[in-house]
Amino acid sequence: MSEYLDRYVDEDGNIEKKLTLTSDGFALLTEDIEALVDKYTGIENIGFMECAEIRLDLMDLIHDIANNHKESDND
């Protein structure tokens, strides 16, 4: 399992069955996407707070892959 994925635990201690991005993973994904926009536009900080839809799509993709991946696929 990635250091950026874990099972969500709510305030009552209920543990979600599916993996999701941790808060650190969410923050780093956001920074990475914004850095890509800055890199390809050549304008520093132009991606700041402008990438929410892209982030949601990537989160969905990451969650789908993480939750459908079998451990035996690593062998």
Biopython code that builds the backbone (N, CA, C, O; Angstrom):
import numpy as np
from Bio.PDB.StructureBuilder import StructureBuilder

atoms = [
    (1, "MET", "N", (0.846, -1.182, 0.000)),
    (1, "MET", "CA", (0.000, 0.000, 0.000)),
    (1, "MET", "C", (0.890, 1.244, 0.000)),
    (1, "MET", "O", (1.940, 1.266, 0.642)),
    (2, "SER", "N", (0.470, 2.249, -0.708)),
    (2, "SER", "CA", (1.203, 3.502, -0.796)),
    (2, "SER", "C", (1.113, 4.269, 0.516)),
    (2, "SER", "O", (0.144, 4.131, 1.263)),
    (3, "GLU", "N", (2.112, 5.063, 0.781)),
    (3, "GLU", "CA", (2.080, 5.906, 1.988)),
    (3, "GLU", "C", (1.017, 6.998, 1.886)),
    (3, "GLU", "O", (0.729, 7.671, 2.876)),
    (4, "TYR", "N", (0.436, 7.181, 0.716)),
    (4, "TYR", "CA", (-0.570, 8.221, 0.508)),
    (4, "TYR", "C", (-1.994, 7.682, 0.488)),
    (4, "TYR", "O", (-2.944, 8.436, 0.283)),
    (5, "LEU", "N", (-2.140, 6.383, 0.701)),
    (5, "LEU", "CA", (-3.461, 5.756, 0.719)),
    (5, "LEU", "C", (-3.697, 5.087, 2.062)),
    (5, "LEU", "O", (-2.781, 4.517, 2.654)),
    (6, "ASP", "N", (-4.928, 5.161, 2.536)),
    (6, "ASP", "CA", (-5.298, 4.482, 3.773)),
    (6, "ASP", "C", (-6.809, 4.348, 3.800)),
    (6, "ASP", "O", (-7.501, 4.870, 2.926)),
    (7, "ARG", "N", (-7.311, 3.661, 4.786)),
    (7, "ARG", "CA", (-8.750, 3.538, 4.971)),
    (7, "ARG", "C", (-9.209, 4.669, 5.878)),
    (7, "ARG", "O", (-8.605, 4.921, 6.921)),
    (8, "TYR", "N", (-10.270, 5.344, 5.482)),
    (8, "TYR", "CA", (-10.800, 6.466, 6.250)),
    (8, "TYR", "C", (-11.456, 5.958, 7.531)),
    (8, "TYR", "O", (-12.208, 4.984, 7.506)),
    (9, "VAL", "N", (-11.167, 6.625, 8.653)),
    (9, "VAL", "CA", (-11.780, 6.308, 9.931)),
    (9, "VAL", "C", (-12.544, 7.550, 10.387)),
    (9, "VAL", "O", (-11.959, 8.624, 10.532)),
    (10, "ASP", "N", (-13.866, 7.400, 10.614)),
    (10, "ASP", "CA", (-14.663, 8.555, 11.028)),
    (10, "ASP", "C", (-14.536, 8.799, 12.526)),
    (10, "ASP", "O", (-13.837, 8.062, 13.222)),
    (11, "GLU", "N", (-15.204, 9.824, 13.018)),
    (11, "GLU", "CA", (-15.095, 10.221, 14.415)),
    (11, "GLU", "C", (-15.639, 9.166, 15.385)),
    (11, "GLU", "O", (-15.325, 9.202, 16.575)),
    (12, "ASP", "N", (-16.448, 8.234, 14.889)),
    (12, "ASP", "CA", (-16.977, 7.152, 15.729)),
    (12, "ASP", "C", (-16.113, 5.894, 15.670)),
    (12, "ASP", "O", (-16.427, 4.891, 16.312)),
    (13, "GLY", "N", (-15.029, 5.948, 14.901)),
    (13, "GLY", "CA", (-14.127, 4.813, 14.782)),
    (13, "GLY", "C", (-14.495, 3.823, 13.701)),
    (13, "GLY", "O", (-13.871, 2.767, 13.590)),
    (14, "ASN", "N", (-15.502, 4.147, 12.897)),
    (14, "ASN", "CA", (-15.885, 3.279, 11.782)),
    (14, "ASN", "C", (-14.829, 3.372, 10.686)),
    (14, "ASN", "O", (-14.408, 4.464, 10.301)),
    (15, "ILE", "N", (-14.409, 2.216, 10.191)),
    (15, "ILE", "CA", (-13.347, 2.166, 9.179)),
    (15, "ILE", "C", (-13.959, 1.856, 7.819)),
    (15, "ILE", "O", (-14.668, 0.864, 7.651)),
    (16, "GLU", "N", (-13.671, 2.723, 6.854)),
    (16, "GLU", "CA", (-14.133, 2.534, 5.475)),
    (16, "GLU", "C", (-13.427, 1.314, 4.880)),
    (16, "GLU", "O", (-12.254, 1.075, 5.165)),
    (17, "LYS", "N", (-14.132, 0.552, 4.062)),
    (17, "LYS", "CA", (-13.556, -0.644, 3.449)),
    (17, "LYS", "C", (-12.603, -0.317, 2.312)),
    (17, "LYS", "O", (-11.639, -1.045, 2.078)),
    (18, "LYS", "N", (-12.867, 0.771, 1.608)),
    (18, "LYS", "CA", (-12.054, 1.120, 0.450)),
    (18, "LYS", "C", (-10.927, 2.079, 0.837)),
    (18, "LYS", "O", (-11.039, 2.861, 1.781)),
    (19, "LEU", "N", (-9.850, 1.989, 0.076)),
    (19, "LEU", "CA", (-8.723, 2.894, 0.263)),
    (19, "LEU", "C", (-9.054, 4.266, -0.306)),
    (19, "LEU", "O", (-9.784, 4.384, -1.290)),
    (20, "THR", "N", (-8.515, 5.290, 0.316)),
    (20, "THR", "CA", (-8.678, 6.655, -0.158)),
    (20, "THR", "C", (-7.387, 7.423, 0.112)),
    (20, "THR", "O", (-6.564, 7.004, 0.926)),
    (21, "LEU", "N", (-7.221, 8.529, -0.564)),
    (21, "LEU", "CA", (-6.033, 9.353, -0.328)),
    (21, "LEU", "C", (-6.041, 9.895, 1.094)),
    (21, "LEU", "O", (-7.084, 10.296, 1.610)),
    (22, "THR", "N", (-4.879, 9.903, 1.716)),
    (22, "THR", "CA", (-4.737, 10.538, 3.024)),
    (22, "THR", "C", (-4.732, 12.056, 2.834)),
    (22, "THR", "O", (-4.669, 12.541, 1.704)),
    (23, "SER", "N", (-4.796, 12.792, 3.919)),
    (23, "SER", "CA", (-4.746, 14.252, 3.797)),
    (23, "SER", "C", (-3.418, 14.696, 3.197)),
    (23, "SER", "O", (-3.378, 15.654, 2.426)),
    (24, "ASP", "N", (-2.319, 14.004, 3.547)),
    (24, "ASP", "CA", (-1.024, 14.315, 2.927)),
    (24, "ASP", "C", (-1.045, 14.009, 1.438)),
    (24, "ASP", "O", (-0.519, 14.780, 0.635)),
    (25, "GLY", "N", (-1.648, 12.890, 1.067)),
    (25, "GLY", "CA", (-1.760, 12.530, -0.345)),
    (25, "GLY", "C", (-2.568, 13.542, -1.124)),
    (25, "GLY", "O", (-2.204, 13.912, -2.240)),
    (26, "PHE", "N", (-3.670, 13.995, -0.535)),
    (26, "PHE", "CA", (-4.513, 15.011, -1.160)),
    (26, "PHE", "C", (-3.725, 16.305, -1.379)),
    (26, "PHE", "O", (-3.775, 16.896, -2.458)),
    (27, "ALA", "N", (-3.004, 16.734, -0.350)),
    (27, "ALA", "CA", (-2.222, 17.970, -0.444)),
    (27, "ALA", "C", (-1.122, 17.854, -1.498)),
    (27, "ALA", "O", (-0.917, 18.774, -2.290)),
    (28, "LEU", "N", (-0.422, 16.728, -1.505)),
    (28, "LEU", "CA", (0.650, 16.550, -2.486)),
    (28, "LEU", "C", (0.127, 16.433, -3.902)),
    (28, "LEU", "O", (0.741, 16.947, -4.836)),
    (29, "LEU", "N", (-1.011, 15.758, -4.072)),
    (29, "LEU", "CA", (-1.624, 15.671, -5.403)),
    (29, "LEU", "C", (-1.961, 17.072, -5.910)),
    (29, "LEU", "O", (-1.706, 17.399, -7.070)),
    (30, "THR", "N", (-2.526, 17.880, -5.044)),
    (30, "THR", "CA", (-2.864, 19.262, -5.392)),
    (30, "THR", "C", (-1.619, 20.032, -5.819)),
    (30, "THR", "O", (-1.618, 20.704, -6.851)),
    (31, "GLU", "N", (-0.563, 19.930, -5.021)),
    (31, "GLU", "CA", (0.692, 20.626, -5.345)),
    (31, "GLU", "C", (1.274, 20.134, -6.666)),
    (31, "GLU", "O", (1.747, 20.933, -7.474)),
    (32, "ASP", "N", (1.241, 18.827, -6.885)),
    (32, "ASP", "CA", (1.793, 18.259, -8.125)),
    (32, "ASP", "C", (1.040, 18.755, -9.351)),
    (32, "ASP", "O", (1.653, 19.112, -10.357)),
    (33, "ILE", "N", (-0.281, 18.780, -9.272)),
    (33, "ILE", "CA", (-1.076, 19.248, -10.415)),
    (33, "ILE", "C", (-0.805, 20.725, -10.685)),
    (33, "ILE", "O", (-0.617, 21.128, -11.832)),
    (34, "GLU", "N", (-0.785, 21.519, -9.634)),
    (34, "GLU", "CA", (-0.518, 22.951, -9.803)),
    (34, "GLU", "C", (0.868, 23.176, -10.382)),
    (34, "GLU", "O", (1.056, 24.072, -11.205)),
    (35, "ALA", "N", (1.842, 22.375, -9.966)),
    (35, "ALA", "CA", (3.207, 22.499, -10.495)),
    (35, "ALA", "C", (3.255, 22.148, -11.981)),
    (35, "ALA", "O", (3.991, 22.773, -12.744)),
    (36, "LEU", "N", (2.468, 21.144, -12.394)),
    (36, "LEU", "CA", (2.414, 20.797, -13.815)),
    (36, "LEU", "C", (1.848, 21.948, -14.648)),
    (36, "LEU", "O", (2.373, 22.261, -15.717)),
    (37, "VAL", "N", (0.790, 22.567, -14.163)),
    (37, "VAL", "CA", (0.201, 23.697, -14.893)),
    (37, "VAL", "C", (1.215, 24.829, -14.986)),
    (37, "VAL", "O", (1.385, 25.433, -16.045)),
    (38, "ASP", "N", (1.888, 25.115, -13.874)),
    (38, "ASP", "CA", (2.917, 26.162, -13.883)),
    (38, "ASP", "C", (4.029, 25.828, -14.868)),
    (38, "ASP", "O", (4.486, 26.689, -15.621)),
    (39, "LYS", "N", (4.461, 24.566, -14.854)),
    (39, "LYS", "CA", (5.556, 24.133, -15.727)),
    (39, "LYS", "C", (5.209, 24.334, -17.201)),
    (39, "LYS", "O", (6.006, 24.883, -17.963)),
    (40, "TYR", "N", (4.026, 23.892, -17.597)),
    (40, "TYR", "CA", (3.683, 23.923, -19.015)),
    (40, "TYR", "C", (3.176, 25.275, -19.494)),
    (40, "TYR", "O", (3.169, 25.530, -20.699)),
    (41, "THR", "N", (2.754, 26.146, -18.585)),
    (41, "THR", "CA", (2.372, 27.495, -19.009)),
    (41, "THR", "C", (3.551, 28.445, -18.926)),
    (41, "THR", "O", (3.592, 29.476, -19.599)),
    (42, "GLY", "N", (4.521, 28.074, -18.078)),
    (42, "GLY", "CA", (5.665, 28.952, -17.867)),
    (42, "GLY", "C", (5.335, 30.126, -16.959)),
    (42, "GLY", "O", (6.119, 31.069, -16.854)),
    (43, "ILE", "N", (4.179, 30.076, -16.300)),
    (43, "ILE", "CA", (3.757, 31.166, -15.424)),
    (43, "ILE", "C", (3.685, 30.633, -13.996)),
    (43, "ILE", "O", (2.886, 29.748, -13.691)),
    (44, "GLU", "N", (4.528, 31.179, -13.135)),
    (44, "GLU", "CA", (4.587, 30.703, -11.763)),
    (44, "GLU", "C", (3.290, 30.980, -11.002)),
    (44, "GLU", "O", (2.738, 32.078, -11.069)),
    (45, "ASN", "N", (2.821, 29.978, -10.288)),
    (45, "ASN", "CA", (1.618, 30.027, -9.440)),
    (45, "ASN", "C", (0.318, 30.248, -10.207)),
    (45, "ASN", "O", (-0.697, 30.589, -9.599)),
    (46, "ILE", "N", (0.323, 30.063, -11.518)),
    (46, "ILE", "CA", (-0.898, 30.241, -12.297)),
    (46, "ILE", "C", (-1.895, 29.111, -12.033)),
    (46, "ILE", "O", (-3.099, 29.294, -12.213)),
    (47, "GLY", "N", (-1.400, 27.947, -11.608)),
    (47, "GLY", "CA", (-2.280, 26.821, -11.344)),
    (47, "GLY", "C", (-2.913, 26.830, -9.966)),
    (47, "GLY", "O", (-3.790, 26.014, -9.681)),
    (48, "PHE", "N", (-2.481, 27.744, -9.108)),
    (48, "PHE", "CA", (-2.964, 27.762, -7.730)),
    (48, "PHE", "C", (-4.477, 27.922, -7.678)),
    (48, "PHE", "O", (-5.029, 28.885, -8.210)),
    (49, "MET", "N", (-5.140, 26.969, -7.032)),
    (49, "MET", "CA", (-6.593, 26.969, -6.827)),
    (49, "MET", "C", (-7.392, 26.887, -8.131)),
    (49, "MET", "O", (-8.572, 27.239, -8.146)),
    (50, "GLU", "N", (-6.785, 26.436, -9.204)),
    (50, "GLU", "CA", (-7.469, 26.363, -10.495)),
    (50, "GLU", "C", (-7.635, 24.928, -10.999)),
    (50, "GLU", "O", (-8.077, 24.721, -12.129)),
    (51, "CYS", "N", (-7.290, 23.949, -10.184)),
    (51, "CYS", "CA", (-7.202, 22.583, -10.693)),
    (51, "CYS", "C", (-8.138, 21.604, -9.991)),
    (51, "CYS", "O", (-7.871, 20.402, -9.979)),
    (52, "ALA", "N", (-9.208, 22.086, -9.416)),
    (52, "ALA", "CA", (-10.095, 21.232, -8.620)),
    (52, "ALA", "C", (-10.692, 20.084, -9.436)),
    (52, "ALA", "O", (-10.715, 18.946, -8.969)),
    (53, "GLU", "N", (-11.169, 20.367, -10.636)),
    (53, "GLU", "CA", (-11.788, 19.310, -11.455)),
    (53, "GLU", "C", (-10.777, 18.243, -11.848)),
    (53, "GLU", "O", (-11.076, 17.049, -11.809)),
    (54, "ILE", "N", (-9.592, 18.674, -12.223)),
    (54, "ILE", "CA", (-8.538, 17.726, -12.590)),
    (54, "ILE", "C", (-8.184, 16.874, -11.374)),
    (54, "ILE", "O", (-8.018, 15.660, -11.493)),
    (55, "ARG", "N", (-8.068, 17.501, -10.213)),
    (55, "ARG", "CA", (-7.740, 16.774, -8.991)),
    (55, "ARG", "C", (-8.809, 15.722, -8.690)),
    (55, "ARG", "O", (-8.472, 14.590, -8.344)),
    (56, "LEU", "N", (-10.077, 16.070, -8.814)),
    (56, "LEU", "CA", (-11.158, 15.111, -8.548)),
    (56, "LEU", "C", (-11.102, 13.928, -9.504)),
    (56, "LEU", "O", (-11.295, 12.782, -9.096)),
    (57, "ASP", "N", (-10.833, 14.210, -10.790)),
    (57, "ASP", "CA", (-10.711, 13.128, -11.768)),
    (57, "ASP", "C", (-9.535, 12.212, -11.432)),
    (57, "ASP", "O", (-9.658, 10.990, -11.511)),
    (58, "LEU", "N", (-8.403, 12.795, -11.060)),
    (58, "LEU", "CA", (-7.236, 11.986, -10.696)),
    (58, "LEU", "C", (-7.482, 11.206, -9.416)),
    (58, "LEU", "O", (-7.041, 10.063, -9.295)),
    (59, "MET", "N", (-8.176, 11.805, -8.460)),
    (59, "MET", "CA", (-8.507, 11.092, -7.228)),
    (59, "MET", "C", (-9.381, 9.877, -7.536)),
    (59, "MET", "O", (-9.154, 8.793, -6.999)),
    (60, "ASP", "N", (-10.373, 10.060, -8.399)),
    (60, "ASP", "CA", (-11.230, 8.937, -8.798)),
    (60, "ASP", "C", (-10.397, 7.827, -9.435)),
    (60, "ASP", "O", (-10.578, 6.652, -9.119)),
    (61, "LEU", "N", (-9.491, 8.198, -10.325)),
    (61, "LEU", "CA", (-8.629, 7.224, -10.980)),
    (61, "LEU", "C", (-7.749, 6.497, -9.963)),
    (61, "LEU", "O", (-7.643, 5.271, -9.999)),
    (62, "ILE", "N", (-7.126, 7.236, -9.068)),
    (62, "ILE", "CA", (-6.258, 6.645, -8.040)),
    (62, "ILE", "C", (-7.057, 5.697, -7.157)),
    (62, "ILE", "O", (-6.607, 4.587, -6.871)),
    (63, "HIS", "N", (-8.236, 6.126, -6.723)),
    (63, "HIS", "CA", (-9.078, 5.280, -5.871)),
    (63, "HIS", "C", (-9.506, 4.012, -6.608)),
    (63, "HIS", "O", (-9.474, 2.924, -6.034)),
    (64, "ASP", "N", (-9.905, 4.144, -7.876)),
    (64, "ASP", "CA", (-10.304, 2.979, -8.662)),
    (64, "ASP", "C", (-9.162, 1.980, -8.797)),
    (64, "ASP", "O", (-9.356, 0.779, -8.608)),
    (65, "ILE", "N", (-7.992, 2.468, -9.119)),
    (65, "ILE", "CA", (-6.831, 1.585, -9.281)),
    (65, "ILE", "C", (-6.477, 0.928, -7.953)),
    (65, "ILE", "O", (-6.273, -0.285, -7.899)),
    (66, "ALA", "N", (-6.401, 1.711, -6.888)),
    (66, "ALA", "CA", (-6.007, 1.181, -5.581)),
    (66, "ALA", "C", (-6.992, 0.143, -5.065)),
    (66, "ALA", "O", (-6.584, -0.841, -4.448)),
    (67, "ASN", "N", (-8.266, 0.344, -5.305)),
    (67, "ASN", "CA", (-9.273, -0.556, -4.757)),
    (67, "ASN", "C", (-9.575, -1.748, -5.647)),
    (67, "ASN", "O", (-10.268, -2.672, -5.222)),
    (68, "ASN", "N", (-9.075, -1.747, -6.860)),
    (68, "ASN", "CA", (-9.282, -2.880, -7.763)),
    (68, "ASN", "C", (-8.001, -3.660, -8.018)),
    (68, "ASN", "O", (-8.010, -4.660, -8.736)),
    (69, "HIS", "N", (-6.907, -3.207, -7.435)),
    (69, "HIS", "CA", (-5.598, -3.829, -7.596)),
    (69, "HIS", "C", (-5.499, -5.028, -6.658)),
    (69, "HIS", "O", (-5.848, -4.928, -5.482)),
    (70, "LYS", "N", (-5.034, -6.140, -7.167)),
    (70, "LYS", "CA", (-4.823, -7.333, -6.347)),
    (70, "LYS", "C", (-3.346, -7.402, -5.956)),
    (70, "LYS", "O", (-2.460, -7.104, -6.758)),
    (71, "GLU", "N", (-3.104, -7.802, -4.708)),
    (71, "GLU", "CA", (-1.716, -7.921, -4.221)),
    (71, "GLU", "C", (-0.885, -8.826, -5.120)),
    (71, "GLU", "O", (0.311, -8.585, -5.289)),
    (72, "SER", "N", (-1.484, -9.855, -5.697)),
    (72, "SER", "CA", (-0.734, -10.786, -6.543)),
    (72, "SER", "C", (-0.242, -10.122, -7.817)),
    (72, "SER", "O", (0.644, -10.648, -8.491)),
    (73, "ASP", "N", (-0.829, -8.930, -8.162)),
    (73, "ASP", "CA", (-0.372, -8.216, -9.354)),
    (73, "ASP", "C", (1.036, -7.675, -9.180)),
    (73, "ASP", "O", (1.711, -7.393, -10.169)),
    (74, "ASN", "N", (1.493, -7.523, -7.939)),
    (74, "ASN", "CA", (2.842, -7.016, -7.670)),
    (74, "ASN", "C", (3.904, -8.074, -7.894)),
    (74, "ASN", "O", (5.076, -7.736, -8.060)),
    (75, "ASP", "N", (3.531, -9.346, -7.903)),
    (75, "ASP", "CA", (4.503, -10.434, -8.027)),
    (75, "ASP", "C", (5.058, -10.548, -9.416)),
    (75, "ASP", "O", (5.889, -11.417, -9.680)),
]
sb = StructureBuilder()
sb.init_structure("model")
sb.init_model(0)
sb.init_chain("A")
sb.init_seg("    ")
for serial, (resi, resn, name, xyz) in enumerate(atoms, 1):
    if name == "N":
        sb.init_residue(resn, " ", resi, " ")
    sb.init_atom(name, np.array(xyz, "f"), 0.0, 1.0, " ", f" {name:<3s}", serial, name[0])
structure = sb.get_structure()
